[in-house]
Amino acid sequence: MKIERICILGGSGFVGTRLVSQLAARGLEVRVLSRRREMAKELILLPTVEVVEANVHDQPELIQHFRGMDAVINLVGILHESKIGRIDLPSARRGDFQKVHVELPRKVIHACGQSGVQRLLHMSALGADPNSRSAYQRSKGIAEALVREAAMRHSQHENWYLNGPKFIRGYDLNVTLFRPSVIFGRGDSFLSMFSRLLRMSPVLPLASAGSRFAPVHVEDVARAFADSLDNPATYGQTYELCGPNTYTLQELVAYVGEVIGKPRGIIPLGKWASYFQAWAMEFKPGRKLMTRDNYYALCTDNVCRGGWPPVFDFQPASLEAIAPEYLRADTPRARYEDYRENARR
Ligand SMILES: NC(=O)c1ccc[n+]([C@@H]2O[C@H](COP(=O)([O-])OP(=O)(O)OC[C@H]3O[C@@H](n4cnc5c(N)ncnc54)[C@H](OP(=O)(O)O)[C@@H]3O)[C@@H](O)[C@H]2O)c1
């Protein structure tokens, strides 16, 4: 199936802007749905890209925006809920994670059916698991199951499915899911956050210092999405995306310190100290650095089971080849821009 027009949810974010740029460079028409159009300023300038202000949680709006599209890509995700404090509840069926990671994918699947879109790329994350202790990972895991189930249901022989009280004609929904490790690149929040902390403090008490990651470059993640769009070999598949090397969190933070010329003392915290540090940080006003839910997520290593998926005909870049350039450029001016962005101004 030839894919020429793509609708993207979450296209204004860190991964989204790189993906939209790559798709535009391939001459594809891209419609980005955003809650605030002015936040996607750099995308508006791209010739084949339209940025539409939309409430993506509104089903009829979604259907309207999906009409005439060949594919939909859902990148929407959050790392923290706006109200934290009851994360030990056993269910993810509440709060922002439920709304953004579960209800939204459900609406996206339904809107694909209603508008005749047959191709869906879904962004998940390594560690996504409906049984995880982390509500983030649970909600991502539930969404994965929903997306896979929708694809199976729609490709069944009968090709009819239940839509509320009535049966409507089904369609083929070809889905591909992606589960990246932590993603790095200019504008990332992970390494840049540690770069900022290392500049501010002579020592760094570090929670979950032994957790393992295989950071993957944002351009490689975007390219994997773009390459899979019209490749039937990727239909129905789930791809774990990792960079070539694995590091503990402590090694990563030490590396960032070296690169920016601030080799600080790092104090690895034990299990309980990590938990209480995460808890204390939940009270910090403004942007959250860490929560207990993040702590639970960090209890599982963020690494792939195999190597880079051979279906993508390129090799992922290493952290060392990319990160120094943008980490060293983390100047006061850049930080000011970052503060403004976080304040959404
Ligand atoms: N960054 C990583 O290291 C990493 C690792 C693994 C997986 N992922 C996954 O990759 C995806 C993209 O990550 P990212 O780093 O690019 O995130 P990001 O920069 O925070 O962008 C997320 C996008 O989602 C949209 N969004 C956020 N909250 C929303 C809400 N409540 N309702 C509707 N839309 C909302 C925003 O769009 P508007 O503001 O324009 O509406 C934003 O463009 C996420 O699903 C994330 O879980 C990221």
The ligand as a Tripos MOL2 file, in Angstrom:
@<TRIPOS>MOLECULE
LIG
   48    52     1     0     0
SMALL
NO_CHARGES

@<TRIPOS>ATOM
      1 N1         11.7600   10.2950   25.1310 N.am      1 LIG1
      2 C1         12.0650    9.0580   25.5130 C.2       1 LIG1
      3 O1         13.1650    8.7880   26.0340 O.2       1 LIG1
      4 C2         11.0850    7.9320   25.2690 C.ar      1 LIG1
      5 C3         11.4680    6.6130   25.5280 C.ar      1 LIG1
      6 C4         10.5670    5.5860   25.2950 C.ar      1 LIG1
      7 C5          9.3000    5.8650   24.8030 C.ar      1 LIG1
      8 N2          8.9500    7.1650   24.5650 N.ar      1 LIG1
      9 C6          7.6010    7.4490   24.0590 C.3       1 LIG1
     10 O2          7.7130    8.1790   22.8520 O.3       1 LIG1
     11 C7          6.6080    9.0680   22.7120 C.3       1 LIG1
     12 C8          7.1010   10.4520   22.3870 C.3       1 LIG1
     13 O3          7.9960   10.8550   23.4070 O.3       1 LIG1
     14 P1          8.6170   12.3180   23.4130 P.3       1 LIG1
     15 O4          9.8590   12.2390   24.2210 O.co2     1 LIG1
     16 O5          8.6850   12.8370   22.0230 O.co2     1 LIG1
     17 O6          7.5160   13.1000   24.2430 O.3       1 LIG1
     18 P2          7.2230   14.6790   24.2800 P.3       1 LIG1
     19 O7          8.3380   15.4590   23.7180 O.co2     1 LIG1
     20 O8          6.7800   14.9760   25.6590 O.co2     1 LIG1
     21 O9          5.9850   14.8180   23.2920 O.3       1 LIG1
     22 C9          4.7700   14.2220   23.5920 C.3       1 LIG1
     23 C10         3.6980   14.7560   22.6760 C.3       1 LIG1
     24 O10         2.4520   14.2540   23.1670 O.3       1 LIG1
     25 C11         1.4860   15.2720   23.1670 C.3       1 LIG1
     26 N3          0.8070   15.2320   24.4700 N.ar      1 LIG1
     27 C12         1.3730   15.2620   25.6970 C.ar      1 LIG1
     28 N4          0.4340   15.1970   26.6490 N.ar      1 LIG1
     29 C13        -0.7650   15.1110   25.9990 C.ar      1 LIG1
     30 C14        -2.1030   15.0350   26.4350 C.ar      1 LIG1
     31 N5         -2.4220   15.0460   27.7300 N.pl3     1 LIG1
     32 N6         -3.0670   14.9710   25.5120 N.ar      1 LIG1
     33 C15        -2.7660   14.9940   24.1980 C.ar      1 LIG1
     34 N7         -1.5200   15.0780   23.7120 N.ar      1 LIG1
     35 C16        -0.5240   15.1460   24.6140 C.ar      1 LIG1
     36 C17         2.1790   16.6020   22.9800 C.3       1 LIG1
     37 O11         1.5570   17.2150   21.8490 O.3       1 LIG1
     38 P3          0.9290   18.7110   21.8690 P.3       1 LIG1
     39 O12         1.5020   19.4120   23.0650 O.co2     1 LIG1
     40 O13         1.3470   19.2890   20.5770 O.co2     1 LIG1
     41 O14        -0.5360   18.4970   21.9300 O.co2     1 LIG1
     42 C18         3.6150   16.2570   22.6620 C.3       1 LIG1
     43 O15         3.9640   16.6490   21.3780 O.3       1 LIG1
     44 C19         5.8170    8.9530   24.0040 C.3       1 LIG1
     45 O16         4.7440    8.0610   23.8000 O.3       1 LIG1
     46 C20         6.8030    8.3470   24.9870 C.3       1 LIG1
     47 O17         6.1700    7.5900   26.0010 O.3       1 LIG1
     48 C21         9.8050    8.2040   24.7770 C.ar      1 LIG1
@<TRIPOS>BOND
     1     1     2 1
     2     2     3 2
     3     2     4 1
     4     4     5 ar
     5     4    48 ar
     6     5     6 ar
     7     6     7 ar
     8     7     8 ar
     9     8     9 1
    10     8    48 ar
    11     9    10 1
    12     9    46 1
    13    10    11 1
    14    11    12 1
    15    11    44 1
    16    12    13 1
    17    13    14 1
    18    14    15 2
    19    14    16 1
    20    14    17 1
    21    17    18 1
    22    18    19 2
    23    18    20 1
    24    18    21 1
    25    21    22 1
    26    22    23 1
    27    23    24 1
    28    23    42 1
    29    24    25 1
    30    25    26 1
    31    25    36 1
    32    26    27 ar
    33    26    35 ar
    34    27    28 ar
    35    28    29 ar
    36    29    30 ar
    37    29    35 ar
    38    30    31 1
    39    30    32 ar
    40    32    33 ar
    41    33    34 ar
    42    34    35 ar
    43    36    37 1
    44    36    42 1
    45    37    38 1
    46    38    39 2
    47    38    40 1
    48    38    41 1
    49    42    43 1
    50    44    45 1
    51    44    46 1
    52    46    47 1
@<TRIPOS>SUBSTRUCTURE
     1 LIG1         1 GROUP 0 **** ****
